[in-house]
Amino acid sequence: MIPGELRRALGSDLGGAFYLHGEDEFRKSEAVRGLVAAHLDPATQDFNLDRLRGSELDTETLASRLGTPPMMAEWRVVVITETEALAGSKRTRDLLMDAARNPPPGLALILSCTVPPRSSARFYRDLARHARSVEFKSVRADDLPGWLMDRARDHHDRTMEETAARALAAGIGSDLAVLAQEVEKLDTMLEPGEPITPEVVERAGTRLPRQDRWGWFDLVAERKFEEAMKGLEILLQHGESGVGLTIGLATHFLRLGVACDGGKRALEEVLPRHQRWLGRKIGAQAGAWKVEEIEEALTGLLLVDRLLKSSPLPDHHYLESWLLERAVGTPSQAAPVP
């Protein structure tokens, strides 16, 4: 069977052409390994697996590999990485497109591709249309805690607490390969059924930050403005940018607005998959705000964003002003640009 995390996009049937594209090389590589394992028994894999690199592949070799039947097995798997390198040859494009439209019996063709930026080539659109396609977009910073919690559950049958996921993402960064290794290490430290907590993360040697961006958004949304003021200084000292925090905070307040207007269910319907766990927390935070307060806060954040991008003043200046305005309940009136 095709691995569960891919089944939603690719279906459960084996064989045919699979087109894996996007910027996230780590998840694409994992998907390739999962598809190979789904099709081939280790005992016959050496006879039925070809790994080819598009930058080193000629048309004759490609035709030969696509036309070779399985040996002592149901499936033959051809994996091509750097598929984008084949886009320049019409003969090669035609071969791949024929295999995507009408795969030979017994063939599983796995194409891993990174589409060049701003490319409008029809080749990629046609592959996405005729093959079974899934895009692996880069995991955004705000998706990392959810991705880590899903990783612990799906790959290790382990619960990771939200605070532990946030701490790990803030302490290590956005390299998914490194994060996956850390989750595996944490899993080996625990008995079956034990959750991954911040204490476990710290015991494993990860240096936990005193403040992370997600916890800071919560402080603001919970009207803990004095603590948020202190947390802002810590975040900026550790490399966060004022613009990045402003955009993240605006996203949080837009979600507060959705929850305030339509409730927790309405919010969960618009949250990205790796962020749906936020529904209950933000839904509870929305009770502390009126719709007009959220609108005024967003208007103020728009002004803060413009000023941060045009002013020589330190990043903390306008964000602190915005926080103070929320604390005392005055309208947003950021200082003019000098």
VENQUI-V519671 format. One record per backbone hydrogen bond with DSSP energy under -0.5 kcal/mol. NH is the residue of the N-H (numbers start at 1). CO is the residue of the C=O. E is the energy in kcal/mol with one decimal. If there is no record, write none. Layout:
BEGIN
nh	co	e
NH	CO	E
NH	CO	E
END
This chain:
BEGIN
nh	co	e
2	12	-0.5
6	3	-1.6
7	3	-1.3
8	4	-0.7
9	6	-0.7
10	6	-2.7
11	7	-2.6
16	107	-2.7
18	109	-3.4
19	132	-2.7
20	18	-0.6
20	111	-3.2
21	19	-0.6
21	134	-2.0
22	113	-0.9
24	136	-2.3
25	23	-1.3
28	24	-1.8
29	25	-2.5
30	26	-2.1
31	27	-2.3
32	28	-2.4
33	29	-2.3
34	30	-2.4
35	31	-2.4
36	32	-2.5
37	33	-2.4
38	34	-1.7
39	35	-1.3
39	36	-0.5
40	36	-2.3
44	41	-1.5
45	41	-0.8
47	44	-0.8
48	44	-0.9
48	45	-0.7
49	45	-0.8
50	77	-2.4
52	50	-0.6
52	79	-3.4
54	52	-0.5
54	81	-3.4
56	53	-2.1
57	54	-1.1
62	58	-2.2
63	59	-2.6
64	60	-2.3
65	61	-2.5
66	62	-2.5
67	63	-1.5
68	64	-0.6
68	65	-0.7
72	70	-0.5
76	106	-3.1
77	48	-3.2
78	108	-2.5
79	50	-3.2
79	77	-0.5
80	78	-0.5
80	110	-3.0
81	52	-2.5
81	79	-0.5
83	112	-2.2
85	82	-2.0
86	83	-2.1
87	84	-1.3
89	86	-1.2
90	88	-0.6
93	89	-2.6
94	90	-2.7
95	91	-2.0
96	92	-2.5
97	93	-2.6
98	94	-2.4
99	95	-2.1
100	96	-2.0
101	97	-2.6
102	98	-3.0
107	104	-1.8
108	76	-2.7
109	16	-2.6
109	107	-0.5
110	78	-3.0
110	108	-0.6
111	18	-3.3
111	109	-0.6
112	80	-3.0
112	110	-0.6
113	20	-2.8
113	111	-0.5
115	113	-0.5
119	116	-1.9
124	121	-0.7
125	121	-1.0
126	122	-2.9
127	123	-2.0
128	124	-2.2
129	125	-1.6
130	126	-2.6
131	127	-2.5
132	17	-2.8
133	131	-0.8
134	19	-2.1
136	21	-3.6
137	135	-0.8
140	138	-0.5
143	140	-1.5
144	140	-0.7
144	141	-1.1
147	143	-2.6
148	144	-2.6
149	145	-2.3
150	146	-2.5
151	147	-2.5
152	148	-2.5
153	149	-1.9
154	150	-3.4
155	151	-2.4
156	151	-0.6
156	152	-1.0
157	153	-1.1
158	152	-2.2
161	159	-0.5
161	196	-2.6
165	161	-2.5
166	162	-2.4
167	163	-2.1
168	164	-2.5
169	165	-2.3
170	166	-2.6
171	167	-2.4
172	168	-2.1
173	169	-1.9
176	174	-0.9
179	175	-2.5
180	176	-2.9
181	177	-1.8
182	178	-2.2
183	179	-2.4
184	180	-2.1
185	181	-2.3
186	182	-2.7
187	183	-2.3
188	184	-1.6
189	185	-0.8
189	186	-0.7
190	187	-1.1
194	191	-2.0
196	159	-3.0
197	195	-0.7
201	197	-2.1
202	198	-2.4
203	199	-2.2
204	200	-1.4
205	202	-1.5
206	201	-1.6
208	206	-0.7
216	212	-2.0
217	213	-2.2
218	214	-1.8
219	215	-2.0
220	216	-2.1
221	217	-2.6
222	218	-2.1
223	220	-1.9
224	219	-2.9
225	223	-1.3
228	224	-2.2
229	225	-2.1
230	226	-1.5
231	227	-2.6
232	228	-2.3
233	229	-1.3
234	230	-1.5
235	231	-2.5
236	232	-2.4
237	233	-1.9
238	234	-1.3
239	236	-1.3
240	235	-2.2
245	241	-2.3
246	242	-2.2
247	243	-2.6
248	244	-2.3
249	245	-2.6
250	246	-2.4
251	247	-2.2
252	248	-2.1
253	249	-2.3
254	250	-2.3
255	251	-1.9
256	252	-2.1
257	253	-2.2
258	254	-2.0
259	255	-2.5
260	256	-2.8
261	257	-2.1
262	258	-3.2
263	259	-1.8
266	262	-0.6
267	263	-1.7
268	264	-2.5
269	265	-1.6
270	266	-0.7
270	267	-1.2
271	267	-1.1
275	272	-2.2
276	273	-1.0
278	275	-2.0
279	276	-1.8
281	277	-0.5
282	278	-2.9
283	279	-2.3
284	280	-1.9
285	281	-2.1
286	282	-2.2
287	283	-0.5
287	284	-0.9
288	285	-2.0
289	286	-1.8
294	290	-2.0
295	291	-2.4
296	292	-2.1
297	293	-2.3
298	294	-2.3
299	295	-2.1
300	296	-2.1
301	297	-2.1
302	298	-2.1
303	299	-1.7
304	300	-2.4
305	301	-2.6
306	302	-1.9
307	303	-2.4
308	304	-2.7
309	305	-1.5
310	307	-0.9
311	307	-1.8
317	314	-1.3
318	314	-0.5
319	315	-1.1
320	316	-2.7
321	317	-1.7
322	318	-2.3
323	319	-2.4
324	320	-2.6
325	321	-2.2
326	322	-1.8
327	323	-2.2
328	324	-2.2
329	325	-1.2
330	325	-1.4
333	331	-0.5
END
